[in-house]
Amino acid sequence: MSSVREVKVATEIPGPKSRAEAEKLGAFFDNRAFYFIADYDKSSGNYIVDVDGNQYLDVYSQIASIPVGYNNPTLIKAAQSPELISALVNRPALGNFPSSQWHDVLKNGLLRVAPKGLDQIFTAQSGSEANELAYKAAMMLYRRKQRGEGVEWTEEEIASCLDNAKPGSPDLAILSFANSFHGRGFGSLSTTRSKAVHKLDIPSFNWPQAPFPALKYPLDEYKAENAAEEKRCLEKVEELIKTWQFPVAGLIVEPIQSEGGDNHASAAFFQGLRDITQKHNVTMIVDEVQTGFGATGKFWGHEHWNLTSPPDIVTFSKKANTAGYFFGNPQLVPDKAYRQFNTWIGDPARVVMAKAVVEEILSKDLCNQTARVGAALYKEMERLAEKYPQLVQNLRGKDRGTYIAFDTKDSAALVKKMKTLGVNIGTCGVRTVRLRPMLVFEEAHIPYLIESLDKALGSA
Amino acid sequence: MSSVREVKVATEIPGPKSRAEAEKLGAFFDNRAFYFIADYDKSSGNYIVDVDGNQYLDVYSQIASIPVGYNNPTLIKAAQSPELISALVNRPALGNFPSSQWHDVLKNGLLRVAPKGLDQIFTAQSGSEANELAYKAAMMLYRRKQRGEGVEWTEEEIASCLDNAKPGSPDLAILSFANSFHGRGFGSLSTTRSKAVHKLDIPSFNWPQAPFPALKYPLDEYKAENAAEEKRCLEKVEELIKTWQFPVAGLIVEPIQSEGGDNHASAAFFQGLRDITQKHNVTMIVDEVQTGFGATGKFWGHEHWNLTSPPDIVTFSKKANTAGYFFGNPQLVPDKAYRQFNTWIGDPARVVMAKAVVEEILSKDLCNQTARVGAALYKEMERLAEKYPQLVQNLRGKDRGTYIAFDTKDSAALVKKMKTLGVNIGTCGVRTVRLRPMLVFEEAHIPYLIESLDKALGSA
């Protein structure tokens, strides 16, 4: 059976049924960000269907979250499995009363894809939570080293932390980059620097932000400029670590800044970050919430860097169908139980689903497929960039699977137009269109996407 | 069929199989807080079974999280439903592409039990996240009122917030109480004041904590003292709101401080908090993460207060099988879309499960059952308190369903002993034993619990 289906656009978008249902929903649930009301029962593979009967080729994938296609049979089978039903019905406090299946669910699922050098896992429920758990691990490690291995907490530390005061509640920072997005909790939001709509009115920690390289495209033409730009940013990172008012315990970075506009940097830049963090004893956290699980053509985005030593922590979510972090340094396990703990410690139902996602990706070799399809898609995008030099600028994502993006004049108008042509596609940053097809996106889906983009750009 | 099963204790606890499996798990997952490895397939109703074949009467319920019994048939049916399978497999970005079922899932589920006066919902994944979303809503409302309705954000606000600086990132506080527990994110942890193990080494916001009434028991004997103590605490709350270095946007309080030691206060105290928060335009957030969903004999713990006007926000999690917050004040909806937003906005699979939990509680009248059974249980506990005046002190939870607790000399030793007698029971605070049976706990389960407590106390 071909995986290609016809797109259908029978109504304006959102259509009358979508609008009516969204209005009903609005009686008790914020509906202001809805695009259309989806009919997931009719959606399949790369295609999403709405309640008006419109069928779209989906290269947005629930904000880069659907890994292996709507109604994927392997995932449906997992959803019907006894272990999953039990995890839903008997939701355990995983730290206190793990199930007899929990070891195998992790071992045969997420652990199979643990990044090289990182063999410990802590399960969570969102990318935001995973990042905050990572920050806390970095901070506890920093203080433990400062205190001295095996040195007990003082009475003063114990008493002062309950009052949110020093020394128990120390000033410790996590460094992040301009235009980064790491979540919306109070800690993760303090490292998010992408848009005011995320941050305005919310108190934040006084943590430093470094500039992220603003590369010029095409990369081949601006080698020297880009190398200088990356050097400048690395120097600023080191300066901030050395001069910030209080210690920097961790640094967090996305392999590709996604929400902030699909900003890339070279492998050398990330190696530079690894060197600086090691030199200054800063925990290096790689936020793979969006880049993880294959879309760059490798399972993890940071595999493209060939680092001399692995990062300390890698966080994941989105396409994993669950969230959490991997870590390798055993010192990142806190010195006492219950320091890194909560009632649920993630959701075993979602971790069972993650196992099925992993199975599907590995057994169908979907990372390599994405690398191959992405290369073909990138070539087509290059053609469009030549044809519309004013409307397709700074094309990026070469050798990064289907993780492709470009800048345009009015990204919101373009993706709106694309919906009327039956392609669900998203934006990021200020004027960027990002492609986030699923890992089951094939060569056969490229023509319709490109023809539609051609049409939309031609009428812009 | 009787809901009473025999407890069996065939091995030491944890037994050899539990220890072996925990050790295996420890290769990649922190196992230091485990009590035993559970066999959820064999667990049923009020009874949990471990891999060594031990069967316990469970009055801890996964840290107060199992609502209606292990392997509850209504929940199993929900777990097998097509809408649940779809929610697992096609995990949507609920803000952008809600499903055609989403309206009905909420309307026929969580909305049926929305606290009086609160008819809006925001779905989340953990109690910690729900509380932080509530804080953010309170803060955005505070700044909106300060800014003036309809007044646009300034360029300075927009630019400064990305730098974590004022005025975009303002100093705004959430007031909480000594000994409270509200979660472990950086914002929620800043309001948690229960134990150093939760907070040490983690930076926190400079937010105020008020004393929570330290009532003397039995309440009847200390009426005057307790009223004076509550008055003192209320005065301190108002003083902190009036004199804190920066504005207090919200106040959060648990109906019964659970993790912090099962600390109660009177309805009059909470009415006092409502009066103070209204007087000073402070958003009142009631954290019902542990008290919600029936265990106090009413659906919501705050229903016991008969407030003159509802709280502004009520958060929930645990027994709901999911998490989120209810709110009534329409101003708590931010002025723009995407301010309160994230990729998933909770988990629809878990919200479908919550619908089944709600159905089960309402159709079986489990709140009233819990009130009735709780009253009988409390009487038996009074008997034990008389028999062991040194070991069962400050008995609390009268007229609060099965939400019963007492102080003892060595709470850890007592619950350990109870496990060897086949009762899974938990502690809180410093020297408190808390009862957290499920809502399916019946009169028939009381004798074994009381006999075991009698035995354990008698041998202490």
Interface residues (C-beta under 8 A of the other chain):
Chain A: E21 A22 K24 L25 F28 F29 D30 N31 R32 A33 F34 Y35 F36 I37 A38 D39 Y40 D41 S43 I48 V51 Q62 I63 S65 I66 Y70 N71 N72 L75 I76 A78 A79 Q80 P82 L84 I85 S86 L88 V89 N90 R91 P92 A93 G95 N96 F97 P98 S99 S100 W102 H103 L106 K107 L111 A114 D119 Q120 I121 F122 T123 Q125 S126 G127 S128 E129 E132 Y135 K136 M139 M140 Y142 R143 R144 W153 E157 I158 C161 L162 D163 N164 G168 S169 P170 D171 L172 A178 G183 R184 G185 F186 G187 S188 S190 R193 K195 A196 V197 H198 K199 L200 D201 I202 P203 S204 F205 N206 W207 Q209 S317 K318 N321 V333 K336 A337 Y338 R339 Q340 F341 N342 T343 W344 D347 A349 R350 M353
Chain B: E21 A22 K24 L25 F28 F29 D30 N31 R32 A33 F34 Y35 F36 I37 A38 D39 Y40 D41 S43 I48 V51 Q62 I63 S65 I66 Y70 N71 N72 L75 I76 A78 A79 Q80 P82 L84 I85 S86 L88 V89 N90 R91 P92 A93 G95 N96 F97 P98 S99 S100 W102 H103 L106 K107 L111 D119 Q120 I121 F122 Q125 S126 G127 S128 E129 E132 Y135 K136 M139 M140 Y142 R143 R144 W153 E157 I158 C161 L162 D163 N164 G168 S169 P170 D171 L172 A178 G183 R184 G185 F186 G187 S188 S190 R193 K195 A196 V197 H198 K199 L200 D201 I202 P203 S204 F205 N206 W207 Q209 S317 K318 N321 V333 K336 A337 Y338 R339 Q340 F341 N342 T343 W344 D347 A349 R350 M353
